């Protein structure tokens, strides 16, 4: 499950903060969390789609499908189609979130 914010938010409490991990180490860190934790919430911080290689996106998708993940992206449409399919909610700065089960108006 992936939650995307299009505006800056503070890091949620009780989560793995991956915003401080260099992009070159992100995939290895995420896979370590996936292999050693049964439950977790992952905070990616600011992340746009073009910051990752296609191979990294595939590997990171495993954690998105396993744990609740949160990221901030000014350009959520830059995420790969595979990641877009995993988005549960997009908070776009308005008072109501855009839920995948509601119509976008």
C-alpha positions as CSV (number, residue, x, y, z in Angstrom):
1,X,0.0,0.0,0.0
2,X,1.5,3.3,-1.0
3,X,0.3,6.7,0.2
4,X,1.5,9.7,-1.7
5,X,1.5,13.4,-0.6
6,X,2.0,16.2,-3.2
7,X,3.0,18.6,-0.5
8,X,5.6,18.5,2.3
9,X,4.7,16.7,5.5
10,X,6.7,15.8,8.6
11,X,8.0,12.3,9.0
12,X,5.3,10.1,10.7
13,X,6.2,8.6,14.0
14,X,7.2,4.9,14.4
15,X,8.4,4.3,10.9
16,X,11.6,3.4,9.1
17,X,13.0,6.7,7.8
18,X,14.6,6.0,4.5
19,X,14.7,9.7,3.5
20,X,18.2,9.9,5.0
21,X,19.5,6.8,3.1
22,X,21.5,7.7,-0.1
23,X,19.7,6.6,-3.3
24,X,22.7,4.3,-4.0
25,X,21.9,2.3,-0.8
26,X,18.1,2.6,-0.8
27,X,17.3,-0.8,-2.5
28,X,19.7,-2.8,-0.2
29,X,18.3,-1.1,2.9
30,X,14.7,-1.7,1.9
31,X,15.3,-5.3,1.1
32,X,17.0,-5.8,4.5
33,X,13.9,-4.4,6.2
34,X,11.7,-6.6,4.1
35,X,13.7,-9.7,5.0
36,X,14.0,-9.0,8.8
37,X,10.7,-7.3,9.8
38,X,7.2,-8.7,9.9
39,X,5.5,-5.4,10.2
40,X,6.8,-1.9,9.4
41,X,5.8,1.4,8.0
42,X,8.3,2.8,5.4
43,X,8.9,6.6,5.0
44,X,10.6,7.3,1.7
45,X,10.5,11.1,2.2
46,X,10.7,13.0,-1.1
47,X,10.9,10.7,-4.1
48,X,10.0,11.2,-7.7
49,X,9.9,8.4,-10.3
50,X,12.9,9.5,-12.3
51,X,15.1,9.2,-9.2
52,X,15.1,5.4,-9.5
53,X,16.2,3.0,-12.2
54,X,13.6,0.5,-13.5
55,X,15.4,-2.3,-11.7
56,X,15.3,-0.4,-8.4
57,X,11.5,0.2,-8.9
58,X,10.9,-3.5,-9.4
59,X,12.8,-4.4,-6.2
60,X,11.3,-1.7,-4.1
61,X,7.8,-2.7,-5.3
62,X,8.1,-5.8,-3.1
63,X,8.2,-3.7,0.0
64,X,5.3,-1.5,-1.3
65,X,3.2,-4.6,-1.6
66,X,4.2,-5.9,1.9
67,X,4.2,-2.8,4.1
68,X,2.4,0.6,4.3
69,X,4.7,3.1,2.6
70,X,4.6,6.8,2.5
71,X,6.3,9.2,0.1
72,X,6.2,12.9,-0.9
73,X,6.3,13.6,-4.7
74,X,5.5,16.8,-6.4
75,X,5.1,14.8,-9.6
76,X,3.3,11.5,-8.7
77,X,2.6,10.8,-12.4
78,X,6.4,10.4,-12.8
79,X,6.2,7.2,-10.8
80,X,6.2,4.0,-12.9
81,X,2.8,2.5,-13.9
82,X,3.6,-0.5,-11.6
83,X,4.0,1.9,-8.6
84,X,0.9,3.9,-9.6
85,X,-1.1,0.6,-9.4
86,X,0.0,0.3,-5.8
87,X,-1.1,3.8,-4.7
88,X,-3.9,3.6,-2.2
89,X,-4.4,7.3,-1.5
90,X,-3.0,10.6,-2.9
91,X,-3.2,13.6,-0.7
92,X,-3.1,16.6,-3.0
93,X,-3.1,19.5,-0.6
94,X,-6.9,19.9,-0.6
95,X,-9.0,19.1,2.4
96,X,-10.1,15.7,1.1
97,X,-7.7,13.0,-0.1
98,X,-8.2,11.5,-3.5
99,X,-9.0,7.9,-2.6
100,X,-8.6,5.2,-5.3
101,X,-12.3,4.2,-4.7
102,X,-13.7,7.7,-5.2
103,X,-14.0,9.7,-8.4
104,X,-11.4,12.4,-9.1
105,X,-13.1,15.8,-9.4
